[in-house]
């Protein structure tokens, strides 16, 4: 399983009786059950909840259920969600149409509840397996952090979320200073060890932070609901933690990193590309100022930086 949340089932049906029946008979299946009485409500909830399985009544009075099924399967966010179609009456041609549109299963009313439970369990397992494989494809094999592919997707999602709810969003780009010299002096296996230790530091901060390997010795941290000052404090804690780390195999080794920060409020375009570019520029200034720096652009464009005095 790729997620610790309770699997979600979304039932889209105009019948309150069906919703009551599902809640009563599926309550022992460890499912979080959500109900939608209309197609429009069901489409909105599918995008908002991203449930593990959808039960869809294909014949509802206000809208063609085939159209909704087509919309669910043509959208990248919902296309992977298994849809079990339920219907009181449906011809063979209509069943074939459902499967051609991407439905996983078909159940005819009145249905046997035990059989439906088994079909729902199968759909949930299939969805969780799909998510597990998709998640593994987005993990950096060396450090265990999210990889560049996941970072690109997640940053855009977090920008959309922050823009929608008007919440702060910060981005930290960090790079190990003079990393080539570590590889040259201590060997690439030890250089890999340094990367792994630093990745553990990045990944052991707040649960809401999203640490990713951007490439080589460069890393990104997406910080939802985090102000510029808060992100700067976090970056400086990481900078000091790495600088003060004792490398037992090589006691004289000192490893430092430089950090560049950007904040969504300072981005005129409010785009992922601009946030990355601004963090990259700040990181460049941190390197130019002697490394072992935290540098960012303030709300009015002024440079802000921190460096250890000891």
matplotlib code that plots the C-alpha trace (Angstrom):
import matplotlib.pyplot as plt

x = [0.0, 1.4, -0.7, -1.6, -5.1, -8.3, -9.3, -12.0, -15.1, -17.2, -20.8, -22.6, -26.2, -29.5, -31.0, -30.6, -31.6, -28.5, -26.2, -27.7, -27.3, -23.7, -22.8, -24.6, -23.1, -19.6, -18.9, -16.8, -14.6, -12.4, -13.6, -14.2, -17.5, -18.6, -21.9, -22.9, -26.5, -25.8, -23.3, -22.0, -21.4, -19.8, -17.4, -16.3, -15.9, -13.9, -11.3, -11.3, -11.1, -9.3, -10.9, -9.6, -12.8, -16.0, -19.4, -21.3, -25.0, -24.9, -28.6, -29.4, -32.2, -30.3, -27.3, -25.9, -23.6, -21.6, -20.6, -19.4, -17.5, -15.8, -14.8, -13.4, -11.3, -10.1, -8.7, -5.2, -6.1, -9.0, -8.2, -6.5, -9.4, -11.3, -15.0, -17.6, -20.8, -24.1, -27.4, -30.9, -31.2, -28.5, -28.3, -25.3, -24.4, -24.5, -22.3, -19.8, -19.9, -19.1, -16.1, -14.9, -15.0, -12.8, -15.1, -13.4, -16.5, -20.3, -22.9, -26.7, -29.3, -30.5, -27.0, -25.7, -23.9, -21.3, -20.4, -20.2, -17.9, -15.6, -15.6, -14.9, -12.0, -10.5, -10.8, -9.2, -6.3, -5.8, -5.7, -3.3, -1.0, -1.0, -0.2, 2.6, 4.3, 3.8, 5.3, 8.3, 8.9, 9.2, 11.7, 15.4, 17.1, 20.2, 18.9, 15.3, 14.0, 11.5, 13.0, 13.0, 9.8, 7.9, 9.2, 8.1, 4.6, 4.3, 5.5, 2.8, 0.2, 1.3, 1.4, -2.2, -3.2, -1.5, -3.0, -6.5, -6.5, -4.1, -1.6, 2.1, 4.5, 8.3, 10.9, 14.5, 17.2, 20.4, 23.7, 26.6, 29.7, 32.8, 31.3, 33.7, 36.6, 35.0, 34.7, 38.3, 39.7, 37.7, 36.4, 33.0, 31.6, 32.2, 30.8, 27.6, 27.6, 27.7, 24.7, 22.8, 23.5, 22.5, 19.3, 18.4, 18.8, 16.5, 13.9, 13.9, 12.4, 8.6, 6.2, 4.6, 7.9, 8.6, 12.3, 13.5, 16.7, 17.0, 20.1, 23.6, 24.4, 21.5, 18.3, 14.9, 12.5, 8.9, 7.5, 3.7, 2.1, 5.5, 6.5, 9.8, 11.1, 10.1, 11.8, 14.9, 15.1, 14.6, 17.4, 19.8, 19.1, 20.0, 23.1, 24.3, 23.4, 25.4, 28.4, 28.6, 28.2, 31.1, 32.2, 33.5, 35.6, 37.2, 37.2, 38.9, 36.2, 33.9, 30.9, 28.9, 26.0, 24.5, 20.8, 18.7, 15.1, 12.1, 8.6, 5.4, 4.4, 7.4, 6.6, 4.8, 3.9, 3.1, 4.6, 6.9, 9.4, 9.7, 10.0, 12.8, 14.6, 14.4, 15.7, 18.5, 19.5, 19.5, 21.6, 24.1, 24.4, 25.0, 27.8, 29.3, 29.2, 31.5, 29.3, 27.9, 25.2, 21.4, 20.2, 16.8, 14.8, 12.6, 9.1, 10.4, 13.3, 16.1, 18.6, 18.5, 21.3, 22.7, 26.1, 27.7, 29.9, 31.6]
y = [0.0, 3.4, 5.5, 5.4, 6.8, 4.8, 3.8, 6.1, 4.9, 7.4, 6.3, 8.4, 7.5, 9.4, 6.9, 7.7, 4.1, 2.8, 5.2, 4.0, 0.4, 0.9, 2.6, -0.1, -3.1, -1.8, -0.3, -3.3, -3.1, -0.2, 2.2, 5.9, 6.2, 9.4, 10.0, 12.1, 12.5, 14.1, 13.7, 17.2, 16.6, 13.3, 14.8, 17.5, 15.0, 12.6, 15.4, 16.6, 13.3, 11.1, 8.0, 4.5, 3.3, 4.9, 3.3, 4.9, 4.6, 4.8, 5.9, 9.1, 11.5, 14.7, 13.5, 10.7, 8.5, 7.5, 11.1, 11.2, 8.0, 9.3, 12.5, 10.6, 8.4, 11.2, 13.3, 12.5, 13.0, 10.5, 8.2, 5.6, 5.4, 2.0, 2.6, 0.0, 0.7, -0.2, -0.1, -1.4, -2.3, -2.2, -4.0, -6.0, -3.1, -0.6, -2.9, -3.1, 0.7, 1.0, -1.3, 0.5, 3.8, 2.3, 0.9, -1.9, -3.8, -3.9, -4.8, -5.1, -4.0, -5.6, -6.7, -9.3, -7.2, -9.9, -10.0, -6.2, -6.1, -8.6, -6.5, -3.3, -5.0, -6.2, -2.6, -1.1, -3.6, -2.9, 0.9, 0.6, -1.6, 0.9, 3.8, 1.8, 1.1, 4.8, 5.9, 3.7, 5.1, 8.6, 7.7, 8.3, 5.0, 6.3, 8.7, 7.5, 11.0, 11.9, 12.3, 15.0, 13.7, 13.8, 17.2, 18.7, 17.3, 18.1, 21.7, 22.5, 20.9, 22.9, 26.2, 25.5, 24.7, 27.7, 30.0, 28.6, 28.9, 32.0, 30.3, 30.8, 28.5, 28.4, 26.6, 25.8, 24.8, 23.5, 22.3, 20.6, 22.9, 21.7, 18.2, 17.1, 17.6, 15.2, 12.5, 13.2, 13.1, 10.3, 8.4, 8.1, 5.6, 8.0, 10.8, 8.7, 8.3, 12.1, 12.5, 9.9, 11.5, 14.9, 13.4, 12.0, 15.5, 17.0, 14.2, 14.5, 17.9, 18.7, 16.1, 18.5, 19.3, 17.6, 16.8, 15.8, 15.1, 17.5, 16.0, 15.1, 16.9, 19.4, 19.1, 20.8, 21.2, 22.3, 23.9, 24.3, 26.9, 28.3, 32.0, 33.3, 33.9, 30.4, 28.8, 30.8, 29.6, 26.0, 26.4, 27.9, 25.0, 22.5, 24.5, 24.5, 20.8, 19.8, 22.1, 20.7, 17.1, 14.8, 12.3, 9.5, 7.9, 11.2, 13.5, 16.4, 16.5, 19.5, 19.4, 22.5, 23.4, 26.6, 27.4, 29.5, 30.3, 31.6, 32.3, 32.2, 35.7, 37.2, 35.4, 37.6, 34.7, 32.3, 29.5, 26.5, 27.7, 31.1, 29.7, 27.4, 30.2, 32.5, 29.8, 29.1, 32.7, 32.9, 29.8, 31.3, 34.4, 32.2, 30.5, 33.8, 35.1, 32.4, 29.3, 28.0, 30.6, 30.9, 33.5, 34.5, 37.4, 39.4, 40.6, 43.8, 42.3, 42.9, 40.2, 38.4, 36.1, 34.3, 32.7, 31.1, 33.4, 30.6]
z = [0.0, -0.9, 1.4, 5.1, 4.5, 4.6, 1.1, -0.3, -2.2, -4.1, -4.9, -7.6, -7.5, -7.2, -4.8, -1.1, -0.4, -2.3, -0.3, 3.0, 1.9, 0.9, 4.2, 6.2, 4.4, 3.7, 7.1, 8.1, 5.0, 6.3, 3.6, 3.8, 1.9, 0.1, -1.6, -4.6, -5.7, -9.1, -11.9, -11.5, -7.8, -8.5, -11.0, -8.6, -5.7, -7.9, -8.6, -5.1, -3.3, -5.8, -4.4, -4.7, -6.4, -7.9, -8.0, -10.9, -11.7, -15.4, -15.8, -14.0, -15.0, -15.2, -17.3, -19.4, -17.2, -20.2, -20.6, -17.0, -17.4, -20.5, -18.7, -15.8, -18.1, -20.3, -17.4, -16.2, -12.5, -12.5, -15.4, -13.2, -10.7, -11.1, -12.0, -11.2, -13.2, -11.5, -13.3, -12.9, -16.5, -19.2, -22.6, -23.8, -26.1, -23.2, -21.1, -24.0, -24.3, -20.6, -20.9, -24.0, -22.1, -19.4, -16.8, -14.7, -13.8, -14.1, -11.5, -12.2, -9.7, -7.5, -6.6, -4.1, -1.4, -0.7, -4.4, -4.6, -1.6, -3.3, -6.5, -4.5, -2.6, -5.9, -7.3, -4.3, -4.4, -8.0, -7.4, -4.5, -6.6, -9.4, -7.0, -5.4, -8.7, -9.8, -6.5, -6.8, -10.3, -8.6, -5.9, -6.3, -5.9, -4.2, -1.6, -1.1, -1.7, -4.4, -7.8, -10.4, -12.1, -8.8, -8.0, -11.3, -10.8, -7.1, -7.4, -9.9, -7.7, -4.7, -6.6, -7.8, -4.2, -2.7, -5.3, -4.8, -1.0, -0.9, 1.4, 1.4, -0.5, -0.4, -2.3, -1.3, -3.7, -2.1, -3.4, -1.7, -1.9, -3.7, -4.0, -6.7, -4.3, -1.9, -4.6, -5.7, -2.1, -0.5, -3.5, -5.1, -2.6, 0.2, -1.9, -2.2, 1.5, 2.0, -0.4, 1.6, 4.9, 3.6, 2.1, 5.5, 7.0, 4.4, 4.9, 8.7, 8.9, 9.0, 7.8, 5.4, 3.6, 0.3, -0.2, -3.7, -5.4, -8.3, -9.9, -8.8, -5.6, -6.0, -4.0, -3.7, -0.8, -1.4, 1.7, 1.7, 3.9, 4.8, 4.8, 3.4, 7.0, 8.1, 5.1, 5.6, 9.2, 8.1, 5.5, 8.0, 10.5, 7.7, 6.8, 10.4, 10.9, 7.8, 8.6, 12.2, 11.3, 12.4, 9.7, 11.9, 9.0, 8.2, 11.3, 9.4, 6.7, 6.7, 4.3, 3.7, 1.4, -0.1, -0.2, -2.5, -1.6, -3.5, -2.5, -4.4, -3.3, -5.1, -8.4, -10.8, -13.0, -10.1, -12.1, -11.3, -13.8, -12.2, -8.7, -9.8, -11.7, -8.7, -6.3, -8.7, -8.9, -5.1, -4.9, -7.4, -5.2, -2.1, -4.0, -5.1, -1.6, -0.3, -0.1, 3.2, 2.7, 2.7, 0.2, -1.0, -2.4, 0.0, -0.6, -2.1, -4.0, -1.5, -1.0, 2.4, 3.4, 6.4, 7.0, 10.0, 12.1, 13.8]

ax = plt.figure().add_subplot(projection="3d")
ax.plot(x, y, z, "-o")
ax.set_aspect("equal")
plt.show()
